[in-house]
C-alpha cells in the first residue's frame, strides 16, 4: 500500500514530466499480496514511461531506457534516477 510520502513522490515525478512537456496518466493499485504498484504513462500515446512496484519491502523502479531495474528503500531517489535516465534517452 502506498503511504502518503510515496504518493507525494509519485506526484513529484508527474510534475517533473509535465514541466518537461510530457503530460502523464498514472494507474496504481495493489498486487494480490497487498504490495503497491504504479505505472506512469505518456498521456499523448499511452506509452508506459516508468513502472514502480514494492517487492519484498523494497521499491523497484524500471523504465525502458534502463538496462536493469533500480531497487532501494526510498522511492524519491529511485524516481529521480529513472527520470534522469529517461531524459537522457530522449535527448
MOPAC internal coordinates of N, CA, C and O (Angstrom, degrees):
PM7 1SCF
backbone

  N    0.0000 0     0.00 0     0.00 0    0    0    0
  C    1.4489 1     0.00 0     0.00 0    1    0    0
  C    1.5289 1   108.73 1     0.00 0    2    1    0
  O    1.2310 1   121.24 1   -40.33 1    3    2    1
  N    1.3193 1   115.24 1   139.67 1    3    2    1
  C    1.4567 1   119.91 1   178.52 1    5    3    2
  C    1.5254 1   110.51 1   -75.49 1    6    5    3
  O    1.2310 1   121.19 1   -46.95 1    7    6    5
  N    1.3292 1   115.33 1   133.05 1    7    6    5
  C    1.4649 1   120.58 1   171.59 1    9    7    6
  C    1.5266 1   107.82 1   -86.11 1   10    9    7
  O    1.2310 1   120.87 1   -12.40 1   11   10    9
  N    1.3109 1   115.93 1   167.60 1   11   10    9
  C    1.4690 1   121.05 1   179.58 1   13   11   10
  C    1.5328 1   110.98 1   -56.06 1   14   13   11
  O    1.2310 1   120.46 1   137.05 1   15   14   13
  N    1.3229 1   116.73 1   -42.95 1   15   14   13
  C    1.4708 1   121.53 1   179.20 1   17   15   14
  C    1.5372 1   110.79 1   -60.19 1   18   17   15
  O    1.2310 1   120.45 1   140.41 1   19   18   17
  N    1.3243 1   116.74 1   -39.59 1   19   18   17
  C    1.4610 1   120.70 1   179.52 1   21   19   18
  C    1.5234 1   110.55 1   -65.91 1   22   21   19
  O    1.2310 1   120.56 1   137.67 1   23   22   21
  N    1.3172 1   116.54 1   -42.33 1   23   22   21
  C    1.4686 1   120.54 1   177.73 1   25   23   22
  C    1.5330 1   110.50 1   -62.88 1   26   25   23
  O    1.2310 1   120.57 1   141.08 1   27   26   25
  N    1.3250 1   116.51 1   -38.92 1   27   26   25
  C    1.4684 1   120.62 1   176.52 1   29   27   26
  C    1.5267 1   110.66 1   -62.75 1   30   29   27
  O    1.2310 1   120.48 1   140.82 1   31   30   29
  N    1.3343 1   116.68 1   -39.18 1   31   30   29
  C    1.4606 1   120.67 1   179.25 1   33   31   30
  C    1.5303 1   111.00 1   -65.42 1   34   33   31
  O    1.2310 1   120.24 1   138.54 1   35   34   33
  N    1.3278 1   117.14 1   -41.46 1   35   34   33
  C    1.4674 1   120.31 1   177.47 1   37   35   34
  C    1.5208 1   111.31 1   -65.74 1   38   37   35
  O    1.2310 1   120.30 1   140.57 1   39   38   37
  N    1.3367 1   117.03 1   -39.43 1   39   38   37
  C    1.4667 1   121.19 1   177.19 1   41   39   38
  C    1.5312 1   109.95 1   -63.64 1   42   41   39
  O    1.2310 1   120.24 1   141.29 1   43   42   41
  N    1.3287 1   117.15 1   -38.71 1   43   42   41
  C    1.4725 1   121.58 1   176.38 1   45   43   42
  C    1.5300 1   109.86 1   -59.23 1   46   45   43
  O    1.2310 1   120.38 1   133.94 1   47   46   45
  N    1.3279 1   116.87 1   -46.06 1   47   46   45
  C    1.4610 1   121.03 1  -179.94 1   49   47   46
  C    1.5298 1   110.61 1   -61.75 1   50   49   47
  O    1.2310 1   120.35 1   136.17 1   51   50   49
  N    1.3205 1   116.94 1   -43.83 1   51   50   49
  C    1.4609 1   120.37 1   178.46 1   53   51   50
  C    1.5270 1   111.36 1   -60.59 1   54   53   51
  O    1.2310 1   120.34 1   138.96 1   55   54   53
  N    1.3396 1   116.96 1   -41.04 1   55   54   53
  C    1.4710 1   120.50 1   177.60 1   57   55   54
  C    1.5203 1   111.15 1   -63.06 1   58   57   55
  O    1.2310 1   120.56 1   136.32 1   59   58   57
  N    1.3257 1   116.54 1   -43.68 1   59   58   57
  C    1.4607 1   120.60 1  -179.53 1   61   59   58
  C    1.5220 1   110.69 1   -60.53 1   62   61   59
  O    1.2310 1   120.40 1   135.54 1   63   62   61
  N    1.3126 1   116.84 1   -44.46 1   63   62   61
  C    1.4544 1   120.55 1   179.23 1   65   63   62
  C    1.5223 1   110.88 1   -66.16 1   66   65   63
  O    1.2310 1   120.35 1   136.33 1   67   66   65
  N    1.3186 1   116.93 1   -43.67 1   67   66   65
  C    1.4673 1   121.80 1   179.92 1   69   67   66
  C    1.5238 1   111.02 1   -61.58 1   70   69   67
  O    1.2310 1   120.50 1   135.13 1   71   70   69
  N    1.3234 1   116.64 1   -44.87 1   71   70   69
  C    1.4675 1   120.82 1   178.61 1   73   71   70
  C    1.5231 1   111.44 1   -64.12 1   74   73   71
  O    1.2310 1   120.67 1   155.05 1   75   74   73
  N    1.3302 1   116.32 1   -24.95 1   75   74   73
  C    1.4606 1   121.11 1   177.02 1   77   75   74
  C    1.5211 1   112.63 1   -88.05 1   78   77   75
  O    1.2310 1   120.54 1  -173.35 1   79   78   77
  N    1.3252 1   116.56 1     6.65 1   79   78   77
  C    1.4536 1   120.28 1   176.42 1   81   79   78
  C    1.5162 1   115.61 1    92.65 1   82   81   79
  O    1.2310 1   120.18 1  -168.44 1   83   82   81
  N    1.3313 1   117.26 1    11.56 1   83   82   81
  C    1.4585 1   120.59 1  -179.68 1   85   83   82
  C    1.5315 1   108.91 1  -114.31 1   86   85   83
  O    1.2310 1   120.13 1   -76.49 1   87   86   85
  N    1.3468 1   117.35 1   103.51 1   87   86   85
  C    1.4599 1   119.16 1   175.90 1   89   87   86
  C    1.5335 1   109.48 1   -69.86 1   90   89   87
  O    1.2310 1   120.37 1   -36.92 1   91   90   89
  N    1.3202 1   116.89 1   143.08 1   91   90   89
  C    1.4618 1   119.36 1  -174.02 1   93   91   90
  C    1.5172 1   112.83 1  -123.44 1   94   93   91
  O    1.2310 1   122.03 1   -22.69 1   95   94   93
  N    1.3133 1   113.72 1   157.31 1   95   94   93
  C    1.4519 1   123.99 1   168.68 1   97   95   94
  C    1.5171 1   105.38 1  -129.08 1   98   97   95
  O    1.2310 1   120.40 1   -40.45 1   99   98   97
  N    1.3217 1   116.85 1   139.55 1   99   98   97
  C    1.4554 1   120.85 1  -178.41 1  101   99   98
  C    1.5183 1   110.07 1  -125.02 1  102  101   99
  O    1.2310 1   121.36 1   -45.81 1  103  102  101
  N    1.3113 1   115.00 1   134.19 1  103  102  101
  C    1.4605 1   121.49 1   171.85 1  105  103  102
  C    1.5223 1   106.49 1  -116.24 1  106  105  103
  O    1.2310 1   120.45 1   -38.54 1  107  106  105
  N    1.3209 1   116.74 1   141.46 1  107  106  105
  C    1.4615 1   119.55 1   179.30 1  109  107  106
  C    1.5152 1   109.48 1  -148.85 1  110  109  107
  O    1.2310 1   121.64 1   -15.85 1  111  110  109
  N    1.3043 1   114.46 1   164.15 1  111  110  109
  C    1.4542 1   119.49 1   179.82 1  113  111  110
  C    1.5069 1   111.30 1  -177.58 1  114  113  111
  O    1.2310 1   121.82 1    20.33 1  115  114  113
  N    1.3183 1   114.13 1  -159.67 1  115  114  113
  C    1.4607 1   121.15 1   178.95 1  117  115  114
  C    1.5187 1   109.08 1  -129.49 1  118  117  115
  O    1.2310 1   121.30 1   -38.37 1  119  118  117
  N    1.3121 1   115.12 1   141.63 1  119  118  117
  C    1.4564 1   119.75 1   175.69 1  121  119  118
  C    1.5265 1   109.02 1   -74.39 1  122  121  119
  O    1.2310 1   120.51 1    -3.59 1  123  122  121
  N    1.2976 1   116.63 1   176.41 1  123  122  121
  C    1.4661 1   120.99 1   179.73 1  125  123  122
  C    1.5240 1   112.55 1   -58.80 1  126  125  123
  O    1.2310 1   120.56 1   150.68 1  127  126  125
  N    1.3387 1   116.54 1   -29.32 1  127  126  125
  C    1.4705 1   119.06 1   179.86 1  129  127  126
  C    1.5262 1   112.78 1   -90.78 1  130  129  127
  O    1.2310 1   120.33 1  -174.76 1  131  130  129
  N    1.3369 1   116.98 1     5.24 1  131  130  129
  C    1.4589 1   120.84 1   176.34 1  133  131  130
  C    1.5165 1   114.81 1    91.70 1  134  133  131
  O    1.2310 1   119.96 1  -176.52 1  135  134  133
  N    1.3203 1   117.69 1     3.48 1  135  134  133
  C    1.4644 1   121.11 1   179.39 1  137  135  134
  C    1.5259 1   110.15 1   -77.90 1  138  137  135
  O    1.2310 1   121.13 1   -37.05 1  139  138  137
  N    1.3231 1   115.45 1   142.95 1  139  138  137
  C    1.4613 1   121.62 1  -178.10 1  141  139  138
  C    1.5206 1   111.26 1   -78.30 1  142  141  139
  O    1.2310 1   121.08 1   -32.12 1  143  142  141
  N    1.3399 1   115.55 1   147.88 1  143  142  141
  C    1.4568 1   122.05 1   172.84 1  145  143  142
  C    1.5291 1   108.53 1  -146.48 1  146  145  143
  O    1.2310 1   121.21 1   -23.39 1  147  146  145
  N    1.3327 1   115.30 1   156.61 1  147  146  145
  C    1.4602 1   120.97 1   176.02 1  149  147  146
  C    1.5158 1   108.32 1  -155.00 1  150  149  147
  O    1.2310 1   121.42 1   -26.58 1  151  150  149
  N    1.3194 1   114.90 1   153.42 1  151  150  149
  C    1.4538 1   120.78 1   172.23 1  153  151  150
  C    1.5231 1   106.95 1  -134.66 1  154  153  151
  O    1.2310 1   121.16 1   -49.90 1  155  154  153
  N    1.3273 1   115.38 1   130.10 1  155  154  153
  C    1.4578 1   122.17 1   179.35 1  157  155  154
  C    1.5238 1   106.32 1  -104.65 1  158  157  155
  O    1.2310 1   120.77 1   -57.05 1  159  158  157
  N    1.3333 1   116.13 1   122.95 1  159  158  157
  C    1.4654 1   122.19 1  -175.87 1  161  159  158
  C    1.5147 1   111.10 1  -116.57 1  162  161  159
  O    1.2310 1   121.23 1   -25.97 1  163  162  161
  N    1.3260 1   115.25 1   154.03 1  163  162  161
  C    1.4535 1   122.49 1   171.90 1  165  163  162
  C    1.5274 1   106.57 1   -73.04 1  166  165  163
  O    1.2310 1   119.85 1   -62.14 1  167  166  165
  N    1.3259 1   117.89 1   117.86 1  167  166  165
  C    1.4640 1   122.07 1  -175.60 1  169  167  166
  C    1.5290 1   112.22 1   -66.54 1  170  169  167
  O    1.2310 1   119.98 1   161.04 1  171  170  169
  N    1.3208 1   117.65 1   -18.96 1  171  170  169
  C    1.4673 1   120.40 1  -178.22 1  173  171  170
  C    1.5209 1   112.36 1   -73.59 1  174  173  171
  O    1.2310 1   120.63 1   142.38 1  175  174  173
  N    1.3420 1   116.40 1   -37.62 1  175  174  173
  C    1.4673 1   118.88 1  -175.67 1  177  175  174
  C    1.5274 1   113.84 1  -132.24 1  178  177  175
  O    1.2310 1   120.23 1   179.63 1  179  178  177
  N    1.3394 1   117.17 1    -0.37 1  179  178  177
  C    1.4592 1   120.63 1   177.98 1  181  179  178
  C    1.5120 1   114.96 1    79.34 1  182  181  179
  O    1.2310 1   120.34 1  -176.20 1  183  182  181
  N    1.3362 1   116.95 1     3.80 1  183  182  181
  C    1.4678 1   120.02 1  -179.54 1  185  183  182
  C    1.5249 1   110.66 1   -64.94 1  186  185  183
  O    1.2310 1   120.83 1   -49.59 1  187  186  185
  N    1.3212 1   116.02 1   130.41 1  187  186  185
  C    1.4613 1   120.56 1   175.90 1  189  187  186
  C    1.5298 1   108.72 1   -70.92 1  190  189  187
  O    1.2310 1   120.97 1   -55.06 1  191  190  189
  N    1.3309 1   115.76 1   124.94 1  191  190  189
  C    1.4598 1   121.14 1  -178.76 1  193  191  190
  C    1.5202 1   111.94 1   -98.75 1  194  193  191
  O    1.2310 1   121.04 1   132.65 1  195  194  193
  N    1.3284 1   115.61 1   -47.35 1  195  194  193
  C    1.4635 1   120.66 1  -175.69 1  197  195  194
  C    1.5251 1   109.35 1  -140.13 1  198  197  195
  O    1.2310 1   121.14 1   -49.67 1  199  198  197
  N    1.3194 1   115.43 1   130.33 1  199  198  197
  C    1.4618 1   122.67 1   175.59 1  201  199  198
  C    1.5202 1   108.38 1  -106.52 1  202  201  199
  O    1.2310 1   120.71 1   -42.41 1  203  202  201
  N    1.3332 1   116.25 1   137.59 1  203  202  201
  C    1.4616 1   122.19 1  -179.62 1  205  203  202
  C    1.5270 1   107.64 1  -129.99 1  206  205  203
  O    1.2310 1   120.52 1   -46.02 1  207  206  205
  N    1.3102 1   116.61 1   133.98 1  207  206  205
  C    1.4654 1   120.24 1   176.63 1  209  207  206
  C    1.5218 1   109.94 1  -147.71 1  210  209  207
  O    1.2310 1   121.56 1   -31.38 1  211  210  209
  N    1.3053 1   114.62 1   148.62 1  211  210  209
  C    1.4591 1   120.69 1   174.08 1  213  211  210
  C    1.5242 1   105.99 1  -101.44 1  214  213  211
  O    1.2310 1   120.82 1   -61.81 1  215  214  213
  N    1.3236 1   116.03 1   118.19 1  215  214  213
  C    1.4578 1   121.39 1  -176.80 1  217  215  214
  C    1.5180 1   108.86 1  -129.33 1  218  217  215
  O    1.2310 1   121.12 1   -58.84 1  219  218  217
  N    1.3120 1   115.45 1   121.16 1  219  218  217
  C    1.4732 1   121.41 1   179.41 1  221  219  218
  C    1.5275 1   112.28 1    51.99 1  222  221  219
  O    1.2310 1   120.57 1  -140.03 1  223  222  221
  N    1.3320 1   116.52 1    39.97 1  223  222  221
  C    1.4610 1   121.44 1   175.93 1  225  223  222
  C    1.5158 1   115.42 1    83.26 1  226  225  223
  O    1.2310 1   119.94 1   177.17 1  227  226  225
  N    1.3201 1   117.72 1    -2.83 1  227  226  225
  C    1.4658 1   121.69 1   178.08 1  229  227  226
  C    1.5232 1   109.07 1  -113.27 1  230  229  227
  O    1.2310 1   121.16 1   -22.31 1  231  230  229
  N    1.3336 1   115.39 1   157.69 1  231  230  229
  C    1.4508 1   121.16 1   174.53 1  233  231  230
  C    1.5169 1   108.99 1   -90.28 1  234  233  231
  O    1.2310 1   120.81 1   -40.73 1  235  234  233
  N    1.3220 1   116.07 1   139.27 1  235  234  233
  C    1.4538 1   122.55 1   174.80 1  237  235  234
  C    1.5272 1   106.51 1  -124.30 1  238  237  235
  O    1.2310 1   120.57 1   -52.84 1  239  238  237
  N    1.3318 1   116.52 1   127.16 1  239  238  237
  C    1.4578 1   122.47 1  -178.16 1  241  239  238
  C    1.5189 1   107.30 1  -126.42 1  242  241  239
  O    1.2310 1   121.28 1   -50.07 1  243  242  241
  N    1.3438 1   115.17 1   129.93 1  243  242  241
  C    1.4611 1   119.55 1  -179.09 1  245  243  242
  C    1.5259 1   110.21 1  -136.51 1  246  245  243
  O    1.2310 1   121.07 1   -36.75 1  247  246  245
  N    1.3165 1   115.55 1   143.25 1  247  246  245
  C    1.4643 1   122.90 1   172.17 1  249  247  246
  C    1.5187 1   106.96 1  -134.72 1  250  249  247
  O    1.2310 1   120.29 1   -18.22 1  251  250  249
  N    1.3061 1   117.05 1   161.78 1  251  250  249
  C    1.4674 1   119.60 1  -179.21 1  253  251  250
  C    1.5266 1   113.46 1   -62.01 1  254  253  251
  O    1.2310 1   118.58 1   147.84 1  255  254  253
  N    1.3569 1   120.31 1   -32.16 1  255  254  253
  C    1.4662 1   117.66 1   178.44 1  257  255  254
  C    1.5304 1   114.28 1   -72.77 1  258  257  255
  O    1.2310 1   119.84 1   166.85 1  259  258  257
  N    1.3330 1   117.92 1   -13.15 1  259  258  257
  C    1.4612 1   119.50 1  -178.28 1  261  259  258
  C    1.5220 1   110.30 1   -79.50 1  262  261  259
  O    1.2310 1   120.89 1   -41.31 1  263  262  261
  N    1.3034 1   115.90 1   138.69 1  263  262  261
  C    1.4583 1   119.21 1   174.72 1  265  263  262
  C    1.5193 1   110.25 1   -75.82 1  266  265  263
  O    1.2310 1   120.58 1   153.21 1  267  266  265
  N    1.3118 1   116.50 1   -26.79 1  267  266  265
  C    1.4564 1   121.20 1   176.53 1  269  267  266
  C    1.5173 1   108.11 1  -147.61 1  270  269  267
  O    1.2310 1   121.04 1   -17.30 1  271  270  269
  N    1.3100 1   115.61 1   162.70 1  271  270  269
  C    1.4660 1   120.60 1  -179.39 1  273  271  270
  C    1.5243 1   110.19 1   -73.62 1  274  273  271
  O    1.2310 1   121.17 1   -28.99 1  275  274  273
  N    1.3157 1   115.37 1   151.01 1  275  274  273
  C    1.4619 1   122.21 1   173.90 1  277  275  274
  C    1.5197 1   107.66 1   -91.07 1  278  277  275
  O    1.2310 1   120.23 1   -38.12 1  279  278  277
  N    1.3215 1   117.17 1   141.88 1  279  278  277
  C    1.4616 1   120.87 1  -178.03 1  281  279  278
  C    1.5172 1   109.28 1  -136.26 1  282  281  279
  O    1.2310 1   120.65 1   -41.91 1  283  282  281
  N    1.3429 1   116.37 1   138.09 1  283  282  281
  C    1.4596 1   119.85 1   178.61 1  285  283  282
  C    1.5204 1   111.78 1  -174.86 1  286  285  283
  O    1.2310 1   121.17 1    -0.70 1  287  286  285
  N    1.3189 1   115.36 1   179.30 1  287  286  285
  C    1.4635 1   121.72 1  -177.20 1  289  287  286
  C    1.5242 1   112.99 1   -88.76 1  290  289  287
  O    1.2310 1   120.43 1   153.74 1  291  290  289
  N    1.3426 1   116.78 1   -26.26 1  291  290  289
  C    1.4713 1   121.05 1  -178.34 1  293  291  290
  C    1.5181 1   109.56 1  -111.30 1  294  293  291
  O    1.2310 1   120.60 1   -48.53 1  295  294  293
  N    1.3237 1   116.46 1   131.47 1  295  294  293
  C    1.4488 1   121.21 1  -173.39 1  297  295  294
  C    1.5258 1   113.44 1   -74.21 1  298  297  295
  O    1.2310 1   119.55 1   135.05 1  299  298  297
  N    1.3264 1   118.46 1   -44.95 1  299  298  297
  C    1.4766 1   120.88 1  -173.51 1  301  299  298
  C    1.5300 1   112.76 1   -55.63 1  302  301  299
  O    1.2310 1   118.37 1   131.44 1  303  302  301
  N    1.3267 1   120.72 1   -48.56 1  303  302  301
  C    1.4721 1   118.72 1  -179.88 1  305  303  302
  C    1.5310 1   112.91 1   -61.47 1  306  305  303
  O    1.2310 1   120.30 1   146.35 1  307  306  305
  N    1.3176 1   117.04 1   -33.65 1  307  306  305
  C    1.4621 1   120.19 1   177.75 1  309  307  306
  C    1.5277 1   110.75 1   -68.09 1  310  309  307
  O    1.2310 1   120.95 1   137.12 1  311  310  309
  N    1.3344 1   115.79 1   -42.88 1  311  310  309
  C    1.4626 1   119.93 1   177.76 1  313  311  310
  C    1.5193 1   110.93 1   -63.19 1  314  313  311
  O    1.2310 1   120.28 1   138.67 1  315  314  313
  N    1.3309 1   117.07 1   -41.33 1  315  314  313
  C    1.4652 1   120.87 1   179.23 1  317  315  314
  C    1.5280 1   111.03 1   -62.60 1  318  317  315
  O    1.2310 1   120.04 1   138.49 1  319  318  317
  N    1.3233 1   117.52 1   -41.51 1  319  318  317
  C    1.4717 1   121.12 1   178.00 1  321  319  318
  C    1.5212 1   111.12 1   -65.76 1  322  321  319
  O    1.2310 1   120.42 1   136.78 1  323  322  321
  N    1.3243 1   116.80 1   -43.22 1  323  322  321
  C    1.4602 1   120.76 1   179.28 1  325  323  322
  C    1.5266 1   110.25 1   -64.17 1  326  325  323
  O    1.2310 1   120.42 1   138.48 1  327  326  325
  N    1.3234 1   116.80 1   -41.52 1  327  326  325
  C    1.4635 1   121.01 1   178.52 1  329  327  326
  C    1.5277 1   111.05 1   -61.41 1  330  329  327
  O    1.2310 1   120.49 1   136.27 1  331  330  329
  N    1.3034 1   116.67 1   -43.73 1  331  330  329
  C    1.4630 1   121.07 1   179.37 1  333  331  330
  C    1.5254 1   110.64 1   -60.90 1  334  333  331
  O    1.2310 1   120.58 1   135.47 1  335  334  333
  N    1.3240 1   116.50 1   -44.53 1  335  334  333
  C    1.4656 1   120.03 1   179.74 1  337  335  334
  C    1.5258 1   111.33 1   -67.61 1  338  337  335
  O    1.2310 1   121.00 1   143.95 1  339  338  337
  N    1.3287 1   115.70 1   -36.05 1  339  338  337
  C    1.4648 1   119.68 1   177.69 1  341  339  338
  C    1.5309 1   110.19 1   -64.13 1  342  341  339
  O    1.2310 1   120.49 1   136.92 1  343  342  341
  N    1.3222 1   116.68 1   -43.08 1  343  342  341
  C    1.4763 1   121.28 1   178.77 1  345  343  342
  C    1.5306 1   110.44 1   -62.87 1  346  345  343
  O    1.2310 1   120.22 1   139.39 1  347  346  345
  N    1.3306 1   117.19 1   -40.61 1  347  346  345
  C    1.4634 1   120.90 1  -179.13 1  349  347  346
  C    1.5216 1   111.34 1   -66.69 1  350  349  347
  O    1.2310 1   120.62 1   149.00 1  351  350  349
  N    1.3314 1   116.43 1   -31.00 1  351  350  349
  C    1.4642 1   119.32 1  -177.11 1  353  351  350
  C    1.5181 1   112.81 1   -74.28 1  354  353  351
  O    1.2310 1   120.61 1   157.94 1  355  354  353
  N    1.3564 1   116.44 1   -22.06 1  355  354  353
  C    1.4628 1   119.44 1  -178.97 1  357  355  354
  C    1.5212 1   112.56 1  -101.19 1  358  357  355
  O    1.2310 1   119.98 1   176.29 1  359  358  357
  N    1.3479 1   117.65 1    -3.71 1  359  358  357
  C    1.4671 1   118.76 1   179.66 1  361  359  358
  C    1.5075 1   111.55 1   -95.82 1  362  361  359
  O    1.2310 1   120.10 1   180.00 1  363  362  361

